[in-house]
Amino acid sequence: MRLNPFELCLALMAFSGPALAAQVQVRNAWMRSLPGGLPAAGYFEMTNMGKNQVALTGAQSPLCGMLMLHKSSERGGMGRMEDVARVEIPAGGKIAFAPGGYHLMCMNPSSALRPGAKASVVLRFSDGTGVTVTFSVRNAMGK
């Protein structure tokens, strides 16, 4: 069987190495639910178990109208929150999405996103792969 150049390129891409999502280990995933339909936030620890850098580029959940990568910071005594296009995790590295730093911002949360529930979230990577993670939903105090 003979492949044209386009088919050959696709085949090489498919077999050029493991998908980024396969290199990632996610632990301690939870979402903070706030009352009154206020935005929720998602936190977790992610470890890159692979030999290549991983880039987290987005997230999706059926319980969020929109789920974005965000980062909280302080500059000149003022707290800020900004969208982040990607978060790089070096080979063998670890990053924490935690209050006061990186987090997932869940806009227009579903009423099903309430303390005691579970939320399915797909973390998306720069190679187009994703990993589905179950987040425990906690109250405003993180309990």
N, C-alpha and C positions, 0 to 999 in steps of 0.2 A: 504494500500500500504506500502510495506516495502522497505527502502532505504539501500543500502550497505554503508559501512563506508565512501567511497569516495564521494558518492552522499550526504550523511548527512553533511559532511564537507563543501561541496559547498553550500548547502542550508543554513547552519549556517553563512557562510561568506556573503552570499547575504542579509541576514536579521539581521546582527549583529549591524547595526546602519546606520545613514545617510552617504551618500558618502561625501567625503571631499569637492568636488566641490560645493555641495549644501550649505556649510557653508560660502562660500566666496562671498564677494561683491567687484567688481572691478569698479573703477571710474577714470575719467580723463585720459583715455587711448589715447596715441598718438605716432606716429612714426616720427622720424626725417629722412627725405630723403635728401641724398647728391647727387650732380651731378656726372656724369661720372661713374655710376655703383659702386661707393664706398659703403662700408657697411652702412646700416641704423641702427638706434637704436630705441628701443621701451621703453616707459615709462608709468607708471600707479601707482595708489594707490590700495592696496589690504587690505581689512579688513576681519579678521576671525570672523564671527558672531557666531560661534559655541562654544561648550563647550570642544572641543578637539583640540589639536594642528594640524595644517595643514602643509604639506610639498609640496611646488611647486618643481617639478622635471624636467620640460621641457616645451617647447612650439613648435608649428608648425604653419606655414602659407603657403598657396599656392603661396604667393608673395615673399617668401624667399627660396633660394636654401637650406639654413640651418639656423635655428633659435636657438640660444643658450642663456642660462643664463650666464650673465657676471657680474663682479664687478670691478669698477674702484677704485683705492686707490692711496695714495701717501706714499712712504717710502723713507726716506733719501733724500727728495727733488726731487725724481724721480716719475713720474706718471707711474702707472702700470695698466694693465687690465688682468684679469684672468677668466678662465672658472669656473663656480660654478655648482656643481652636484645637489644641492638642497638648497632651502631657506625655513627655518622654520618660521612659524608665530604662536605664542602661542594663545591659546584660548582667544578671546576678543582683540587680538592684531592687530596692523596695521603696514604695511611696505610700503615704497615708493620706487618705481623704478624710479630714477631721475638722471639727468646729474650729473656726479661725483661719483655715487654710483652704486647700482644694476641697471641693464638694460638688455633688450633683444638685442642681437647682430644678425642682419639680414645679412647674407653673401649671395652674389650673388643675390641682389634684382632684381625683375622683373621690366621691364620698366613701368609697371602699378603702381608701388609704387612711386607716384609723388604727390607733394603738391596739396591738394584739394580732393584727392582720399580717399577711405576707405579701410582698410585692415582687413580681418578676421583672427583672431589669436585664436588658441586653447591652453589654459593653461592646462598643465597636472600635476596631483597630484600623490603622492606616492601610493595611493590605485588604480591607473589605471583610475580614472575618469578624466574628463576634462570639462572645461567651455569655450564656444566660446565667444570672446569679439571683438567688432568692434573698431578698432583704427582709429582715424583721422590722415591723413598724412599731415605733415607740412614741411616747408622748413628748410634749414640749420640754420636759426635764430630762429626756433621754432614757426614761425607764419604761 
